[in-house]
Amino acid sequence: FDPRDHEAAKVSRLRQHLRAAYGRGIGGKGVPGAAGAVRAATTIGLLNIFDPEDREVRRHGLRIDEVVQARLEEQCRLMRLELEVASADPEVVATLERFRGIAPAFSAAAGAFADEAGPPSQRGIL
């Protein structure tokens, strides 16, 4: 029994969890058209996963990268997987980096829509 094999299996399950939660297009490899192919997820597709009204999103100040990080930490805790081991996986790192890159767009968009007080008026448009 090699404990590294056990940890590798846990990391593999964690990657599967991330793919199920955020799509297969983050940080993976594949041949287009193949069964295991990975197509790049669009920024809009990733942003649409989150709702600014969700308690978890609001608790993290509309920072979806912090939400993804917190969810990753919770999943690692549930799987009894060391966060350091998970953070060494390239796909996990790519997922976190991708959300760090798009988090400002989500915060800005959510803030802009929150500032609106109902539908735009004709006076407001002019």
GIKA-V611086 format. One line per field, one symbol per residue. ss: DSSP state (H for helix, E for strand, C for the rest). phi: phi as a letter, one per 20 degrees, with the letter a starting at -180 (. if undefined). psi: psi as a letter, one per 30 degrees, with the letter a starting at -180 (. if undefined). Layout:
BEGIN
ss=???
phi=???
psi=???
END
This chain:
BEGIN
ss=CCHHHHHHHHHHHHHHHHHHHHCCCCCCCCCCCCCCCCCCCCHHHHHCCCCCCCHHHHHCCCCHHHHHHHHHHHHHHHHCCCHHHHHCCHHHHHHHHHHHHHHHHHHHHHHHHHHCCCCCCHHHHC
phi=.dfffffffffffffffffffcneedmecrdgnefefcdffffffffffddgefgffffemmefffffffffffffffeldffffffefffffffffffffegfffffffffffffdnffefffff
psi=kjfeeeeeeeeeeeeeeeeeeglfgjgallkkfleglkkkkleeeeefekkffkeeeeeghgjfeeeeeeeeeeeeeefhkkeeeeffkeeeeeeeeeeeefeeeeeeeeeefffkiakkleeee.
END
